[in-house]
Amino acid sequence: EHQAVVNVDCSFGSTVLYIPGEWNVLQQAKASLGGIDEKGIHNPNGADTLVISGSVSFGSLEIRYI
């Protein structure tokens, strides 16, 4: 029901997720000697939700709102 889950497993690299700016995002991924950044305009309207889980080790996860 208007919810999706993305499981990220990023080690020694980078991952970029392009997500509509109107979606709710629950960022639950853990970073160990890495980073998680969000870029772009994020104006959630409450209709759709994306849950981001998993781990980032020695790399980066970038969330770009489009």
C-alpha positions in Angstrom: 0.0 0.0 0.0 2.0 3.0 -1.3 5.2 1.7 0.4 8.4 0.3 -1.0 11.6 -0.9 0.6 15.2 -0.6 -0.9 17.9 -2.7 0.8 21.3 -1.1 0.0 24.6 -3.1 0.5 27.4 -0.8 -0.6 31.1 -1.6 0.1 34.1 0.2 -1.3 31.9 2.0 -3.9 29.1 4.4 -4.3 25.3 4.1 -4.9 23.0 6.8 -6.1 19.2 6.6 -5.7 17.0 8.9 -7.7 13.7 9.4 -5.7 10.7 11.6 -6.5 10.8 14.6 -4.2 7.2 14.2 -3.1 7.8 10.7 -1.6 8.3 10.2 2.2 11.7 8.7 2.8 12.6 6.7 5.9 16.4 6.4 5.8 17.3 3.5 8.1 20.6 2.5 6.4 23.7 2.4 8.6 27.1 3.8 7.5 30.4 2.4 8.8 33.4 4.5 7.6 31.2 5.8 4.8 28.6 8.4 4.3 25.0 8.9 3.4 24.0 12.3 1.8 20.7 13.7 0.6 20.5 16.3 -2.2 17.7 18.1 -4.0 14.4 19.5 -3.0 12.4 17.2 -0.7 8.7 18.1 -0.2 6.9 14.9 0.9 3.1 14.9 0.5 2.4 11.8 2.6 1.0 9.6 -0.2 4.0 7.3 -0.9 6.8 6.1 1.4 10.2 4.6 0.6 12.1 2.8 3.3 15.9 2.7 2.7 17.6 0.0 4.8 21.0 -1.8 4.6 24.6 -0.7 5.1 27.3 1.4 3.6 30.9 0.4 4.4 33.9 2.4 3.1 31.7 4.0 0.4 28.8 6.4 -0.1 25.1 6.4 -0.6 23.6 9.5 -2.3 19.9 10.1 -2.3 18.9 12.6 -5.0 15.4 14.0 -5.0 14.1 14.7 -8.5 
